[in-house]
C-alpha cells in the first residue's frame, strides 16, 4: 500500500518556503561555504529548525512523515543550491531512515529516529578500501562477545563521517561468503564508542562543504541491541533496499543541480554579447540549451515515476534507471554550461567551473553508472525467468 505522506496542501506550503530559503539563504552563503569548506553553524541550525533532517521520519518519532515522492521533490528543490546542503541531511533521510523503518526493532526506532529527526547526523558505512560493490570482499568483522559484538576493520569514502553521531555499519558475522550475502549484518553504532577513529576529511574534486572520511574500527565493543532488526545476515539486503532511496536522492539532486546550471547558462547567454548581439541568439547555443531542457524534463519525469512506484513497493529497475539517467544527464548539462560560457567557463571566477566539478560525483554515488547497468539488466533477467512481462 502506498504511503500517503504529508497532507498535500501542507507539503505545497513547505515547498514554497523551501524554495525561498534556498534562494534567500543557502545560495547567498555558497561563497562562504567554499571559502571555509564548511556549512556555517547557523545555517545548519536553521536547517534543523526547518525539519530538514527529519522529513522522512514518521510523525510519531518527531519527523514530518513524508512519502517517497514528497521526499524526492524536497531533495530536488534543495539541490538547486550547492550539493553540500543535501549531503549534510541526505544520509539521515534516505538510507539510514529507510533501514530503520524497514528493518529496525521498535526499541531501535524509539532510540534513534527522534534523534535523527532532531538533526543528529548519520553516516552509512558500507564501502571499504578493498570492497565497494563486491560484498564478498568485505573485511570488517563483527565477532560475538558475550551478549554483544566486537567490530574490527575500516570503512572508506564515508559521507558525513567527521560529523556523525550514528553509523549504520555493515560487517561480516560469518567468515565465509554465504548465499544472498547472508554473511553481512548491519549494526547501529554510536560513533562516540571507544575504538572508533575518524580519518582526516579527504580532499575532493568538488562538492565543497561536504565531507567524506575513513572510519577505523579497533576492537569496538557494541551491545547485542545494536544489531539492526536483531537478526544476523540481513545487513546486505537492508543496504540494498536502503540504496533504492539513496539512488532516488541522487537522481533528485542531479535534476535540481542541472536546473541551476541551465538557469545560469541561459542568463550568461543573454548577457554575453558577440558580433553585436547576445550569444543566446546563436542557433548552436540554442541547441545546447534545448538539449539540456529536454533532458532535464526527461529525468524529472523518470524521477516522479520511479518515486511513485517505490512508494508502492519495490522498484529496483525504476530507481536504478532514474539514478543512472539523471546523473549522466547532469554531467552533460554541466559540460554544456561550461561550453556556453566559453573561456570564462574554465575560470573559477564563474560558477560553471564549480558546477562541472560538483556534478561528476553523481555518476559514482550510490553505485556507479556501470553498476546501475548491471542492476537493471540482472533484474530484467530475473523478471524474464519469473515470467514477468513489463
C-alpha positions as CSV (number, residue, x, y, z in Angstrom):
1,X,0.0,0.0,0.0
2,X,1.3,3.5,-0.9
3,X,2.4,5.8,1.9
4,X,0.0,8.8,1.9
5,X,2.7,11.1,3.4
6,X,2.1,14.7,4.4
7,X,-1.1,16.5,3.7
8,X,-0.7,17.8,0.1
9,X,-1.6,21.4,1.0
10,X,0.9,21.4,3.9
11,X,3.5,19.9,1.7
12,X,2.9,22.5,-1.0
13,X,3.4,25.3,1.6
14,X,6.6,23.7,2.8
15,X,8.0,23.5,-0.8
16,X,7.2,27.2,-1.3
17,X,9.0,28.0,1.9
18,X,12.0,25.8,1.0
19,X,12.3,27.5,-2.5
20,X,12.5,30.9,-0.8
21,X,15.0,29.6,1.8
22,X,17.2,28.1,-0.9
23,X,17.4,31.4,-2.9
24,X,17.4,33.8,0.0
25,X,19.7,32.0,2.5
26,X,21.5,29.0,1.0
27,X,22.7,30.3,-2.3
28,X,24.0,33.6,-0.9
29,X,26.1,31.6,1.6
30,X,27.8,29.5,-1.1
31,X,30.9,31.6,-1.3
32,X,31.4,31.3,2.4
33,X,30.9,27.5,2.3
34,X,33.5,27.3,-0.4
35,X,36.0,29.5,1.5
36,X,35.6,27.7,4.8
37,X,34.8,24.2,3.3
38,X,32.1,24.1,5.9
39,X,28.4,25.0,6.1
40,X,28.1,27.8,8.7
41,X,26.8,26.5,12.0
42,X,23.9,29.0,12.0
43,X,22.7,27.6,8.7
44,X,22.9,24.0,10.0
45,X,20.8,25.1,13.0
46,X,18.3,26.7,10.6
47,X,18.0,23.5,8.6
48,X,17.4,21.6,11.8
49,X,14.7,24.1,12.8
50,X,13.0,23.7,9.4
51,X,12.9,19.9,10.0
52,X,15.1,19.1,7.0
53,X,16.8,16.3,8.9
54,X,13.5,14.6,9.8
55,X,11.5,14.8,6.6
56,X,11.1,11.1,6.2
57,X,10.8,10.0,9.8
58,X,7.3,9.0,10.9
59,X,5.5,11.7,12.8
60,X,5.3,9.6,16.0
61,X,9.1,9.8,16.1
62,X,9.3,13.6,15.6
63,X,9.5,13.7,11.8
64,X,7.4,15.0,9.0
65,X,6.2,11.7,7.7
66,X,6.9,12.5,4.0
67,X,6.4,9.7,1.5
68,X,8.9,9.0,-1.2
69,X,7.6,11.3,-3.9
70,X,7.5,14.2,-1.4
71,X,11.0,13.4,-0.2
72,X,12.5,13.3,-3.7
73,X,10.7,16.5,-4.6
74,X,12.2,18.2,-1.5
75,X,15.6,16.9,-2.4
76,X,15.2,18.3,-5.9
77,X,14.3,21.7,-4.7
78,X,17.0,21.8,-2.0
79,X,19.6,20.7,-4.6
80,X,19.2,23.9,-6.6
81,X,21.7,25.1,-4.1
82,X,25.2,23.7,-3.9
83,X,25.4,19.9,-3.1
84,X,26.8,20.3,0.5
85,X,23.4,21.2,1.9
86,X,21.7,18.0,0.6
87,X,24.8,15.9,1.6
88,X,24.5,17.0,5.2
89,X,20.9,15.8,5.6
90,X,20.6,13.1,2.9
91,X,22.0,10.1,4.8
92,X,19.6,10.7,7.7
93,X,16.6,11.0,5.3
94,X,17.4,8.3,2.8
95,X,19.4,5.2,3.6
96,X,19.6,5.3,7.4
97,X,15.9,6.2,8.0
98,X,14.8,3.6,5.4
99,X,16.9,0.9,7.1
100,X,15.5,1.8,10.5
101,X,11.9,2.0,9.3
102,X,12.1,-1.3,7.2
103,X,14.3,-3.4,9.4
104,X,14.7,-1.9,12.9
105,X,13.2,-3.2,16.1
106,X,10.7,-0.9,17.9
107,X,13.4,-0.2,20.5
108,X,15.9,0.8,17.8
109,X,13.3,3.1,16.2
110,X,12.4,4.7,19.5
111,X,16.1,5.3,20.4
112,X,17.4,6.7,17.0
113,X,14.6,8.1,14.9
114,X,13.8,11.1,17.2
115,X,17.5,11.9,17.4
116,X,17.9,11.8,13.7
117,X,14.8,13.9,13.2
118,X,16.1,16.5,15.6
119,X,19.3,16.8,13.5
120,X,21.9,14.4,14.8
121,X,23.8,13.4,11.8
122,X,24.2,9.8,10.5
123,X,26.6,8.0,8.2
124,X,26.3,4.8,6.2
125,X,29.3,2.5,6.4
126,X,29.4,0.1,3.5
127,X,32.4,0.9,1.3
128,X,35.9,-0.3,2.3
129,X,39.4,0.2,0.9
130,X,39.0,-3.2,-0.9
131,X,35.3,-3.6,-1.0
132,X,32.7,-1.4,-2.7
133,X,30.2,-3.2,-4.9
134,X,31.9,-6.6,-4.1
135,X,30.4,-7.5,-0.7
136,X,32.2,-10.9,-0.7
137,X,35.5,-8.9,-0.2
138,X,34.2,-7.0,2.8
139,X,36.8,-7.3,5.5
140,X,35.2,-5.5,8.5
141,X,34.2,-8.2,11.1
142,X,31.7,-8.4,13.9
143,X,32.6,-11.1,16.3
144,X,30.3,-12.3,19.1
145,X,31.5,-11.3,22.6
146,X,29.1,-12.2,25.4
147,X,25.8,-10.5,24.7
148,X,27.4,-8.1,22.2
149,X,29.9,-7.9,19.3
150,X,33.4,-6.6,18.7
151,X,33.9,-4.7,15.5
152,X,37.2,-4.5,13.7
153,X,38.0,-3.1,10.3
154,X,37.8,0.2,8.3
155,X,35.3,2.0,6.0
156,X,36.2,4.3,3.2
157,X,34.7,7.4,1.5
158,X,32.0,7.7,4.2
159,X,29.9,10.8,3.8
160,X,29.4,12.8,7.0
161,X,31.8,10.6,8.9
162,X,33.5,13.6,10.6
163,X,30.1,14.8,11.9
164,X,28.1,11.7,12.5
165,X,26.6,10.6,15.8
166,X,25.2,7.4,14.4
167,X,26.8,5.0,12.0
168,X,24.9,2.2,10.2
169,X,27.9,-0.1,9.8
170,X,28.0,-3.2,7.7
171,X,30.2,-6.1,8.9
172,X,30.8,-9.8,8.4
173,X,29.2,-12.0,11.0
174,X,30.4,-15.1,9.1
175,X,33.9,-15.8,7.8
176,X,32.8,-17.5,4.6
177,X,30.8,-15.8,1.8
178,X,27.2,-17.1,2.1
179,X,24.4,-17.2,-0.4
180,X,22.5,-14.0,-0.8
181,X,25.3,-12.2,1.1
182,X,24.0,-13.6,4.4
183,X,27.5,-13.2,5.8
184,X,26.8,-9.4,6.1
185,X,25.0,-7.9,9.1
186,X,24.1,-4.3,9.9
187,X,24.8,-2.5,13.1
188,X,23.6,0.8,14.6
189,X,26.8,2.2,16.1
190,X,27.1,5.2,18.4
191,X,30.1,7.0,16.8
192,X,31.3,8.1,20.2
193,X,32.0,4.5,21.1
194,X,35.6,3.8,22.3
195,X,37.8,2.3,19.5
196,X,36.3,4.4,16.7
197,X,38.7,6.8,14.9
198,X,37.7,9.1,12.1
199,X,40.4,9.9,9.5
200,X,41.2,13.3,8.1
201,X,38.5,14.6,5.7
202,X,39.5,13.7,2.1
203,X,40.3,16.4,-0.4
204,X,37.9,16.2,-3.3
205,X,37.4,17.3,-6.9
206,X,34.3,19.3,-5.9
207,X,31.4,19.5,-3.5
208,X,33.0,22.0,-1.1
209,X,31.4,22.0,2.3
210,X,30.5,18.3,2.3
211,X,32.9,15.9,4.0
212,X,33.9,12.3,3.5
213,X,36.5,10.4,5.6
214,X,37.6,6.9,6.6
215,X,36.3,5.2,9.7
216,X,38.6,2.9,11.7
217,X,37.1,0.3,14.0
218,X,39.6,-1.1,16.5
219,X,38.0,-3.6,19.0
220,X,34.8,-1.5,19.1
221,X,32.5,-3.2,21.7
222,X,28.8,-2.7,21.0
223,X,25.8,-4.3,22.7
224,X,23.7,-7.0,21.0
225,X,20.9,-4.4,20.8
226,X,23.0,-2.7,18.1
227,X,22.3,-5.5,15.6
228,X,19.7,-3.9,13.2
229,X,16.5,-5.8,13.4
230,X,18.0,-8.2,16.0
231,X,18.8,-10.6,13.1
232,X,22.1,-11.6,11.6
233,X,22.6,-12.0,7.9
234,X,20.2,-9.3,6.8
235,X,22.7,-6.4,6.5
236,X,23.4,-6.6,2.8
237,X,19.7,-6.9,1.9
238,X,18.9,-3.9,4.2
239,X,21.7,-1.9,2.5
240,X,20.4,-2.7,-1.0
241,X,16.8,-1.8,0.0
242,X,18.1,1.4,1.5
243,X,20.1,2.2,-1.6
244,X,16.9,2.5,-3.6
245,X,16.1,5.6,-1.6
246,X,19.7,6.8,-1.8
247,X,19.6,6.4,-5.6
248,X,16.4,8.4,-5.9
249,X,18.1,11.1,-3.7
250,X,21.0,11.3,-6.2
251,X,18.6,11.4,-9.1
252,X,16.7,14.2,-7.5
253,X,19.9,16.1,-6.7
254,X,21.0,15.7,-10.3
255,X,17.8,17.2,-11.5
256,X,17.9,20.1,-9.1
257,X,21.5,21.0,-9.8
258,X,21.1,20.6,-13.5
259,X,18.3,23.1,-13.4
260,X,20.6,25.5,-11.6
261,X,23.2,25.1,-14.2
262,X,20.8,25.6,-17.1
263,X,19.4,28.7,-15.5
264,X,22.9,30.0,-15.1
265,X,23.8,29.2,-18.7
266,X,20.6,30.9,-20.0
267,X,21.4,34.0,-18.0
268,X,25.0,34.1,-19.3
269,X,23.9,33.5,-22.9
270,X,21.6,36.5,-22.7
271,X,24.3,38.8,-21.0
272,X,27.3,37.8,-23.1
273,X,27.5,39.5,-26.5
274,X,29.4,38.6,-29.6
275,X,29.2,40.1,-33.1
276,X,26.9,42.7,-31.7
277,X,24.2,40.5,-30.2
278,X,23.7,38.1,-27.2
279,X,25.1,34.7,-27.9
280,X,21.6,33.3,-26.9
281,X,20.6,34.4,-30.4
282,X,23.0,31.9,-32.0
283,X,21.4,28.7,-33.0
284,X,24.1,26.4,-31.9
285,X,23.9,27.9,-28.4
286,X,20.2,27.4,-28.5
287,X,20.7,23.8,-29.5
288,X,22.7,23.2,-26.3
289,X,20.1,25.0,-24.2
290,X,17.2,23.0,-25.8
291,X,19.0,19.6,-25.4
292,X,19.6,20.5,-21.7
293,X,15.9,21.5,-21.2
294,X,14.7,18.3,-22.8
295,X,17.0,16.0,-20.8
296,X,16.2,17.7,-17.5
297,X,12.5,17.2,-18.3
298,X,13.0,13.6,-19.1
299,X,15.0,13.0,-15.9
300,X,12.3,14.8,-13.8
301,X,9.6,12.6,-15.3
302,X,11.7,9.4,-14.6
303,X,12.2,10.7,-11.0
304,X,8.5,11.2,-10.4
305,X,7.6,7.8,-11.9
306,X,10.3,5.9,-10.0
307,X,9.4,7.7,-6.8
308,X,5.7,6.8,-7.1
309,X,6.5,3.2,-7.8
310,X,9.0,3.0,-5.0
311,X,6.3,4.4,-2.7
312,X,4.1,1.5,-3.5
313,X,6.7,-1.2,-3.1
314,X,10.0,-2.4,-4.7
315,X,11.1,-0.5,-7.8
316,X,14.6,-1.8,-8.4
317,X,14.7,-1.1,-12.2
318,X,13.0,2.2,-12.0
319,X,15.2,3.6,-9.2
320,X,18.4,2.4,-10.8
321,X,17.3,3.7,-14.2
322,X,16.4,7.1,-12.8
323,X,19.7,7.4,-10.9
324,X,21.7,6.3,-14.0
325,X,19.9,8.6,-16.5
326,X,19.7,11.7,-14.2
327,X,23.3,11.6,-13.1
328,X,24.5,11.1,-16.7
329,X,22.2,13.9,-17.8
330,X,23.6,16.2,-15.0
331,X,27.1,15.6,-16.3
332,X,26.1,16.6,-19.9
333,X,24.3,19.7,-18.7
334,X,27.4,20.7,-16.7
335,X,29.6,20.2,-19.8
336,X,27.2,22.4,-21.9
337,X,27.1,25.0,-19.2
338,X,30.9,25.3,-19.4
339,X,30.8,25.3,-23.2
340,X,28.3,28.1,-23.3
341,X,30.5,30.2,-21.1
342,X,33.4,29.6,-23.4
343,X,36.8,30.6,-22.0
344,X,35.0,32.0,-18.9
345,X,33.7,28.6,-18.1
346,X,37.2,27.4,-17.3
347,X,37.8,30.1,-14.7
348,X,37.0,29.7,-11.1
349,X,35.6,33.3,-11.1
350,X,32.4,31.8,-12.8
351,X,30.1,29.2,-11.3
352,X,30.2,27.0,-14.4
353,X,33.7,25.6,-13.5
354,X,32.4,24.7,-10.0
355,X,29.2,23.1,-11.4
356,X,31.3,20.9,-13.6
357,X,33.4,19.6,-10.7
358,X,30.5,19.2,-8.4
359,X,28.4,17.2,-10.8
360,X,31.0,14.5,-11.6
361,X,30.4,12.5,-8.4
362,X,26.7,11.9,-9.1
363,X,27.7,9.2,-11.6
364,X,29.6,7.4,-8.8
365,X,27.4,8.0,-5.7
366,X,25.2,5.0,-4.6
367,X,26.5,2.8,-7.3
368,X,28.4,3.8,-10.5
369,X,26.6,4.0,-13.8
370,X,28.2,0.7,-14.7
371,X,26.8,-0.9,-11.5
372,X,23.4,0.6,-12.4
373,X,23.5,-1.1,-15.8
374,X,24.2,-4.4,-14.1
375,X,21.4,-3.9,-11.5
376,X,18.9,-3.1,-14.3
377,X,20.0,-5.9,-16.5
378,X,20.1,-8.6,-13.8
379,X,16.6,-7.6,-12.6
380,X,15.3,-7.7,-16.2
381,X,16.7,-11.3,-16.4
382,X,15.1,-12.3,-13.1
383,X,11.8,-10.9,-14.3
384,X,12.1,-12.9,-17.5
385,X,12.9,-16.1,-15.7
386,X,9.9,-15.5,-13.4
387,X,7.6,-14.9,-16.4
388,X,7.1,-11.2,-15.5
389,X,6.5,-9.2,-18.6
390,X,6.9,-5.4,-18.5
